[in-house]
């Protein structure tokens, strides 16, 4: 049984145990959830921002790409890591 995609995002971010981008997580999740639209970058970004809003993740690095797009790098907070016990 697969975890819901929102929980899958958090679990994968914790497994990385390093800084990550929405693109990196999306790539991993698309392999785990083939054909799932919620594994696309824009949807993973929304999920990450929701986790940022409640203090589970935070943006730690901001970079403006040459094409004008803002690239964000995230990490799981200590509070987020304490939620690990709730993920099967």
Secondary structure, DSSP 8 states (H G I E B T S, - for coil): ----HHHHHHHHHHHH-S-B-HHHHHHHHHHHSTT-GGGSHHHHHHHHHHHHHTTSEEEEEEEE-TTS-EEEEEEE-HHHHHGGGG--
